[in-house]
Amino acid sequence: MEEVYKRLAAKLDQMPNPFPSTASGVELKILRKIFSPEEAETALQLLPVPETAEQIAQRLGKPLEEMQALLDTMAEKGQIGSFRLFGAQVYAFFPFLPGIYEFQSERMDAELAALCEEYYPTIIKALGTYGPAMARVIPVQAEIQRDATALPFEDVRRLLENAKAFQLTECICRNEMALTGHPCRFPLETCLMFSSEEGAFDRYTRGRVVSKAEAIAVVEKAEALGLVHVTSNVENDPIMFLCNCCSCCCICLRAVKEHGADRMIARNRLVATVDPDACTACGICAEERCPMGAVAEHEGAFRVDPKRCIGCGVCTSTCPVGAISLVARVPTEYDPPEPSMLDLNLKRAAARTTVSGPG
């Protein structure tokens, strides 16, 4: 029985985003919590590329009805990924992070939360040592509306307007922190999935299916609260996510802020800057808004440390005198998003091999 979890851990560790082993074996405890031995064995037979139930059943020599039921059950449990692609429901083996971990939003309990928090420093160290980064930040919309040079992938409203299906879920990071005794002051229901496919989340959903108007309202509320828009580090894909993150709970923001894992989040094209002549040194930007501790007082005015700034623009929308704005970084100091998730994964796989060596 233990052997199947070791094989599953090894398969997860072969993904572009690793699943490193530990001396304590906490990663195996996590897998035992999420998968039964039979489910782990099935996951081992799936590919990391989308397949229909018919294709999987044929490849594995299983009856279609039996295979379909098993895949749907595993997808409901968040053990594998499933979504609509070109009008067909497809299934795929997903990495642990991002992937299986986030899929546990409705199954997370105190035991799993404690295990994940124990594993967090190990997996973050592995994920954040090479690029391209898995995630990127989208600046607040108030700033984008003032900037005629904003690029399409920097405009979250445009991304949502072009989507056809939306799913709203609770934040897995805030759920985990609450279950480990550190409840967050921000709302739980803030994470969005959106797709260019009609009815992409109708077969089953984690959380609930919402309208475009509801999705936009979630984004607007998040900005008012000072949450950071974090999404896939890709320019366009059939299915994308949008998390509205706080630095006290979010895995990606904590990785950068607390562990120095700078490659978790791509270097944004934009960076905040303060006009020292206009700044009244009220301190709102530093004390209430900046999630990364990038703003500090200096000689009677506040300044931004460009190395710590992630370009979220959260500080700009509440400056009472409009002294803060986002400006473009020097091109060599910015990481453009990858064209698609396939490009991102291929480059991360190649970079991982370069960093760690073959095998």
C-alpha positions in Angstrom: 0.0 0.0 0.0 2.8 2.4 0.9 4.5 1.7 -2.4 1.7 3.3 -4.5 2.1 6.6 -2.7 5.9 6.6 -3.2 5.3 6.0 -6.9 2.7 8.8 -7.1 5.0 11.1 -5.3 7.8 10.3 -7.7 5.5 11.0 -10.7 4.4 14.3 -9.2 8.1 15.2 -8.7 8.8 14.6 -12.4 6.4 17.4 -13.3 7.7 20.9 -14.4 6.6 21.9 -10.8 8.3 19.5 -8.4 7.0 17.6 -5.4 10.2 17.1 -3.4 10.7 14.4 -0.8 11.4 15.1 2.8 13.1 13.3 5.7 9.8 13.2 7.6 7.8 11.8 4.7 5.1 14.6 5.1 4.5 14.6 1.4 3.4 10.9 1.5 1.1 11.7 4.5 -0.5 14.4 2.3 -1.1 11.9 -0.6 -2.5 9.3 1.8 -4.9 11.9 3.1 -6.1 12.9 -0.4 -6.0 9.5 -2.3 -7.1 6.0 -1.5 -4.6 3.4 -2.8 -7.0 2.6 -5.7 -7.3 6.3 -6.6 -3.6 6.7 -6.4 -3.1 3.8 -8.8 -5.6 5.3 -11.3 -3.9 8.7 -11.1 -0.6 7.0 -11.9 -2.1 5.8 -15.2 -3.3 9.3 -16.3 -1.3 11.6 -18.6 -0.4 15.3 -17.9 -2.2 16.2 -21.1 -6.0 16.5 -21.6 -7.8 13.3 -22.7 -11.5 12.5 -22.9 -12.9 9.6 -20.9 -13.3 7.7 -24.2 -9.6 8.1 -25.0 -8.5 7.1 -21.5 -10.8 4.0 -21.4 -9.5 2.9 -24.7 -5.9 3.5 -23.8 -6.2 1.6 -20.5 -8.6 -1.1 -21.9 -11.4 -0.3 -19.4 -15.1 -0.2 -19.9 -16.1 3.4 -20.8 -19.0 3.6 -18.2 -16.7 2.4 -15.4 -13.9 4.8 -16.4 -16.2 7.8 -16.8 -17.6 7.2 -13.3 -14.2 6.9 -11.7 -12.8 9.9 -13.5 -15.7 12.1 -12.4 -15.4 10.9 -8.8 -11.7 11.7 -8.8 -12.3 15.1 -10.4 -14.9 15.9 -7.8 -12.4 15.0 -5.0 -9.8 17.3 -6.6 -7.4 14.4 -7.3 -7.1 15.2 -11.0 -8.0 18.1 -13.3 -11.0 18.2 -15.5 -12.4 20.9 -17.7 -14.1 21.5 -21.0 -11.8 22.0 -24.0 -13.1 22.5 -27.6 -16.5 21.4 -26.4 -15.4 18.1 -24.8 -14.9 17.2 -21.1 -11.3 16.2 -20.6 -9.2 14.9 -17.7 -5.5 15.2 -16.9 -2.9 14.4 -14.3 -2.1 17.7 -12.5 0.9 18.8 -10.4 0.5 19.2 -6.7 1.1 23.0 -6.8 -0.6 24.7 -8.5 -3.2 22.0 -9.0 -4.2 19.3 -6.6 -3.6 21.5 -3.6 -6.0 24.2 -4.8 -8.5 21.5 -5.8 -8.8 20.6 -2.1 -10.7 23.8 -1.3 -13.8 21.9 -0.2 -12.1 18.9 1.4 -9.4 20.8 3.5 -9.6 19.9 7.2 -7.4 20.6 10.2 -5.2 17.5 9.6 -4.6 18.2 5.9 -4.0 21.9 6.7 -1.3 21.1 9.2 0.4 18.7 6.8 0.4 21.2 4.0 1.7 23.9 6.3 4.5 21.6 7.4 5.4 20.9 3.8 5.1 24.5 2.6 8.8 25.6 3.1 10.1 22.6 1.3 7.9 22.8 -1.8 8.3 26.6 -2.0 12.1 26.3 -2.0 11.9 23.8 -4.8 9.3 25.8 -6.9 10.9 29.2 -6.5 14.4 28.5 -7.6 14.0 28.6 -11.3 11.8 30.3 -13.9 9.7 31.1 -15.8 7.6 32.0 -12.7 4.3 30.1 -12.3 2.3 33.2 -11.5 2.1 36.9 -12.2 0.4 39.9 -10.8 -2.2 42.0 -12.6 -2.4 45.7 -11.4 -5.5 47.2 -10.0 -7.9 48.5 -12.6 -8.1 52.1 -11.5 -4.4 52.4 -12.4 -4.9 50.6 -15.7 -7.7 52.9 -16.8 -5.3 55.9 -16.4 -2.6 54.2 -18.4 -3.0 54.3 -22.2 0.0 52.0 -22.6 -1.4 49.1 -20.5 -1.2 45.8 -22.3 -4.2 43.5 -22.8 -3.0 40.8 -20.4 -2.6 43.5 -17.7 -6.3 44.4 -17.8 -8.3 42.0 -15.6 -11.6 43.5 -16.7 -10.8 42.8 -20.4 -9.8 39.2 -19.5 -13.1 38.7 -17.8 -15.1 40.4 -20.5 -13.7 38.0 -23.1 -14.5 34.9 -21.0 -17.7 32.9 -21.3 -17.8 30.9 -18.0 -16.9 31.7 -14.4 -16.5 29.8 -11.2 -16.0 31.3 -7.7 -14.4 29.3 -4.9 -13.1 29.9 -1.4 -9.4 30.7 -1.0 -7.6 27.5 -0.2 -4.7 29.5 1.5 -7.1 31.3 3.9 -8.9 28.1 4.6 -5.6 26.4 5.5 -4.4 29.3 7.7 -7.7 29.4 9.6 -7.6 25.7 10.2 -4.0 26.1 11.6 -5.1 28.8 14.1 -4.4 31.9 12.0 -7.8 33.2 10.6 -7.6 36.0 8.0 -9.6 39.2 8.2 -10.3 39.1 4.4 -13.3 37.2 2.8 -12.9 33.5 1.9 -14.8 33.5 -1.4 -12.4 35.4 -3.6 -10.9 32.9 -6.1 -12.1 32.9 -9.7 -11.7 30.4 -12.6 -12.8 31.7 -16.0 -12.9 30.1 -19.4 -13.4 30.9 -23.1 -15.5 27.7 -23.3 -19.3 28.0 -22.8 -20.4 25.9 -19.7 -16.9 25.1 -18.8 -17.8 24.5 -15.1 -21.3 23.1 -15.5 -20.4 19.4 -15.2 -19.2 19.9 -11.6 -17.8 22.9 -9.7 -15.7 23.7 -6.7 -17.6 26.5 -5.1 -20.2 27.9 -7.5 -20.8 29.0 -11.1 -21.3 32.8 -11.3 -22.2 35.3 -14.0 -19.7 37.7 -15.6 -21.3 40.6 -13.6 -20.7 38.7 -10.4 -17.1 37.9 -11.3 -16.4 41.6 -12.0 -18.0 42.5 -8.7 -15.7 40.1 -6.9 -12.7 41.8 -8.5 -14.0 45.3 -7.6 -14.5 44.3 -4.0 -11.1 42.8 -3.8 -9.5 46.0 -5.1 -11.3 48.0 -2.5 -10.0 45.7 0.2 -6.4 46.0 -1.1 -6.1 42.4 -2.3 -3.6 41.5 -5.0 -4.7 40.0 -8.4 -2.6 36.9 -9.0 -3.0 34.8 -12.1 -1.2 32.3 -14.4 2.0 33.6 -15.9 0.5 33.2 -19.4 -0.8 35.7 -21.9 -3.8 33.7 -22.9 -5.2 30.2 -22.3 -8.6 28.5 -22.6 -8.9 28.4 -18.8 -7.3 30.8 -16.4 -7.5 31.5 -12.7 -7.6 34.8 -10.8 -6.8 34.7 -7.1 -7.3 37.9 -5.0 -4.5 37.5 -2.5 -3.3 38.7 0.8 0.3 38.5 1.9 -0.6 37.0 5.2 -2.0 33.8 3.6 -1.3 33.5 -0.1 1.3 30.8 -0.9 2.9 32.9 -3.7 3.0 36.2 -1.9 4.3 34.5 1.3 7.0 32.7 -0.7 8.3 36.1 -2.0 7.9 38.1 1.2 8.9 35.6 3.8 11.2 33.1 2.0 12.8 35.2 -0.7 11.5 32.8 -3.4 11.4 35.6 -6.1 10.8 33.2 -9.0 7.4 32.3 -7.7 6.0 35.5 -9.2 7.1 37.0 -12.5 8.8 40.4 -12.4 6.0 42.7 -13.4 6.3 45.2 -16.2 5.1 47.9 -13.9 6.5 49.3 -10.6 5.1 51.8 -8.2 6.8 55.2 -7.7 6.1 58.1 -5.3 6.3 61.7 -6.3 8.2 63.2 -3.3 7.0 66.7 -3.9 3.3 65.6 -3.8 3.7 63.1 -0.9 2.3 64.3 2.4 3.8 61.4 4.4 0.4 60.2 5.6 1.7 56.6 5.6 -1.4 54.9 4.2 0.5 53.2 1.4 3.1 51.7 3.8 0.9 51.0 6.8 -2.4 49.9 5.2 -1.9 49.0 1.6 1.4 47.6 0.4 1.3 43.8 0.8 5.1 43.3 0.4 6.6 45.9 2.7 8.0 47.7 -0.3 7.1 51.3 0.8 9.0 53.1 3.6 9.5 56.7 4.9 12.6 58.5 3.9 13.4 62.1 4.7 9.8 63.2 5.2 8.3 61.4 2.2 7.7 57.7 1.3 9.7 55.8 -1.3 9.2 52.4 -3.0 11.9 49.7 -3.1 11.6 48.5 -6.7 13.2 45.2 -5.8 10.3 44.4 -3.4 7.5 46.0 -5.4 5.4 43.5 -7.3 3.6 46.1 -9.4 0.1 45.3 -8.0 -0.9 49.0 -7.7 -2.8 48.5 -4.5 -1.0 51.5 -3.0 -2.1 53.8 -5.8 -5.9 53.7 -5.4 -6.0 55.1 -1.8 -3.3 57.7 -1.9 -5.3 60.8 -0.8 -3.1 63.2 -2.9 -2.5 61.0 -5.9 1.3 60.9 -5.3 1.7 57.2 -6.3 1.6 55.8 -9.8 2.8 52.8 -11.7 5.5 53.3 -14.3 7.2 50.9 -16.7 10.3 49.1 -15.6 13.4 48.9 -17.8 12.7 46.2 -20.3 15.6 44.0 -19.1 14.1 44.0 -15.5 10.7 42.6 -16.6 9.5 39.1 -17.3 6.8 39.0 -20.1 4.2 36.2 -19.7 4.5 33.0 -21.7 2.1 32.6 -24.6 0.3 29.6 -23.1 0.4 27.1 -20.3 2.1 24.6 -22.6 4.9 27.1 -23.2 5.2 27.8 -19.5 5.4 24.1 -18.5 7.9 23.3 -21.3 10.2 26.1 -20.3 9.9 25.3 -16.6 10.7 21.6 -17.3 13.8 22.6 -19.3 14.9 25.1 -16.6 14.4 22.6 -13.9 16.6 20.1 -15.7 19.3 22.7 -16.1 19.2 23.6 -12.4 19.0 20.1 -10.9 20.6 18.0 -13.7 19.2 15.0 -15.5 17.1 12.5 -13.6 
